[in-house]
Amino acid sequence: MLLVLLSIILLLASSALALFFSREPSRAQDAGAYGAVAASALGLWAAVRTLAAGSAETLSLPWSVPLGSLSFCLDPLSALFLVPVFLLTGLAAVYGVGYLRSYAGSKPLGLAWAAFNTLTAAMVLVFTAANAVLFLLGWELMAAASFLLVLFEHDKAQSRKAGFIYLAAGGAGALLLMAAFALLGAGSPLLDFASFRTPSGTAASAIFLLALGGFGLKAGFIPLHVWLPEAHPAAPSHVSAVMSGVMIKTGIYGLIRVLVFLGPWQEWWGWTLLAAGCVSCVLGALFALAQHELKRVLAYSSIENIGIILAAVGLGMVGAAHNADRLAALAFAGALLHVFNHSLFKGLLFMGAGAVLHGAGTAELDALGGLAKKMPRTALLFIAGAASACALPPFNGFAGEFLVYLGAFKGISSYPAVALAGVLAGLSLAVAGALAAAAFARAAGAAFLGEPRTERAAAAHPPDGLMLFSMYALGALCLAVCAAAPLLLVPLVSAVGAGFGGGFGAAAALEVPGPLVYISAGALLLAAVAAIAAVKRRSMFPAARTADVPTWDCGYAAPTARMQYGASSFAQPLTDFFQPVLRKLGQYPVIAEYFPGKASFSTEAQAVVYNAVYAPAAARIRDLAYRFSWLQHGRLQIYIMYIVVTLLGLLLWKL
């Protein structure tokens, strides 16, 4: 625990140092990056040691804040979430040095590094806090730091819009969490987690709904996702990797912690999580298919993966309500393993998208093309991350989803009472997997294959060594986690027991070993087959006997890049089929002449939920606020009277 606290102190100290060197970008970069990497090494060692031991460490220090205490706890569940935090932020810091170098002199790099390290420290605080006040302090610090990073390019209107939407969502979520913790800690002198009493009946359901709303706004599942597709593309790419890979998981962590406090679970809670997860994973993948900007594709993919995690937790809760402990253990283990796996491959994908943006100056899919020739290593790593995101072996995304599938099949075949839950979870994962495969085939093909569609794509340059180092490290981890899956047994079982109860941990110890061995054996077999095929191909077609020739042009002598499939045309059959859900806008050419002149075609993916729900609601609230604008008249005496009347009212209520 002391090493984790030392990492927090080191992160905050390096933040202050980066601010101190604000006028010297190179020194600010060094202070921020070295501090982040050193803190990550310390924290990673402590988290891995806790997972291996399967024990918990606590620490409590005096604090004079009302209802608060400096109480910390590092148990296997928090350690499982901390491992990807330290892994990804350390690698993102290395990547960020190369990525931000081009912004030196035009953007405040000292502030950017201070916010980045503060964000990391706040996430560590959230995962280790054992007091509600301390938890909320870390929660709000995390929101403030990430808000500054979203506004890194504040001169762009889109970044300002994303920042304000994120700020509103964060504020609303914090209010819901304050209400949930107030109900949990009612009658307790301190809001320490250990002093929470198990509520019952209506109070428990109210706390569950408040926690679902508050943590769901951070996790970003549909329909609480509206900030995520705006904020992630606006932030620098290494920050997007951290926000998508680990920051949104604080919502999943908080929800699991509250479920532990609530005691015996009601079955409808599980059905609620299962339904929200199934909708999010299917619609997230579908909306990803319709996006035109690479980072927005990845943002919607994150919504899909949060849906997978939520659906797995819901399936496990439904199984637990019917005493199907082995089913629940598989589902819970799959959810936690996917939390870890998603952080790796989504970090890799956002870094790959950042390399594209850095090298080509744009991430618009229809303005790219042919980048595999300019940046072949980035293309290879991005495709590896995409394969993992599609849950294809031998990459790590396959491992977590495989456990969830097994839980769903066990529910269908063994537990009639939860058969419907198994069917819903299995079908949703299958549909989302197919849509995700189409979305990533479209994104990778439009960006890296074919010919450059614009001059910027033709003039793209590869990323520097630091950026490639972080991408290679994450790519290697994506392969290693799947190949060495049995090594995850002890930490996974410990985390399931700490997060959901010792009974589920014991059930996981019985159910999970076999699937992990199968996953590892399959991954190693595929890797061996691929290696043999590569060696055989090289022996059959040596480089000396191969030559580059033009692509077959079907007899047409003057092909251009405009004649190849674009991102919109590739996905048009699917997006047209799902038009009632996507509501995409399009401008189609009207060709009436035999020899038409210039024609154009364009489509635009709408933010359906935002336009249909949140924008009208915000307009109504704004109109209502204007009606009460007479309360703000600028007279100091009246404002003081408001305060006095409020204090008197509170005093009378207390008496």
FENJOWO-V41837 format. One record per run of one state. SS is the DSSP state (helix for helix, strand for strand, loop for the rest). FROM is the first residue (numbers start at 0). TO is the last residue. If there is no record, write none. Layout:
BEGIN
ss:SS from:FROM to:TO
ss:SS from:FROM to:TO
END
This chain:
BEGIN
ss:loop from:0 to:0
ss:helix from:1 to:19
ss:loop from:20 to:23
ss:helix from:24 to:52
ss:loop from:53 to:55
ss:strand from:56 to:60
ss:loop from:61 to:68
ss:strand from:69 to:73
ss:loop from:74 to:74
ss:helix from:75 to:102
ss:strand from:103 to:103
ss:loop from:104 to:105
ss:strand from:106 to:106
ss:loop from:107 to:107
ss:helix from:108 to:127
ss:strand from:128 to:128
ss:loop from:129 to:129
ss:strand from:130 to:130
ss:helix from:131 to:149
ss:loop from:150 to:155
ss:helix from:156 to:183
ss:loop from:184 to:190
ss:strand from:191 to:191
ss:helix from:192 to:194
ss:loop from:195 to:199
ss:helix from:200 to:218
ss:loop from:219 to:226
ss:helix from:227 to:233
ss:loop from:234 to:235
ss:helix from:236 to:246
ss:loop from:247 to:247
ss:helix from:248 to:260
ss:loop from:261 to:265
ss:helix from:266 to:288
ss:loop from:289 to:291
ss:strand from:292 to:292
ss:helix from:293 to:320
ss:loop from:321 to:323
ss:helix from:324 to:359
ss:loop from:360 to:362
ss:strand from:363 to:363
ss:helix from:364 to:366
ss:loop from:367 to:369
ss:helix from:370 to:373
ss:loop from:374 to:374
ss:helix from:375 to:388
ss:loop from:389 to:395
ss:helix from:396 to:413
ss:loop from:414 to:414
ss:helix from:415 to:447
ss:loop from:448 to:453
ss:helix from:454 to:457
ss:loop from:458 to:463
ss:helix from:464 to:482
ss:loop from:483 to:483
ss:helix from:484 to:499
ss:loop from:500 to:500
ss:helix from:501 to:539
ss:loop from:540 to:541
ss:helix from:542 to:544
ss:loop from:545 to:559
ss:helix from:560 to:562
ss:loop from:563 to:565
ss:helix from:566 to:576
ss:loop from:577 to:577
ss:helix from:578 to:581
ss:loop from:582 to:583
ss:strand from:584 to:586
ss:loop from:587 to:600
ss:strand from:601 to:603
ss:loop from:604 to:606
ss:helix from:607 to:626
ss:loop from:627 to:627
ss:helix from:628 to:630
ss:loop from:631 to:634
ss:helix from:635 to:653
ss:loop from:654 to:654
END
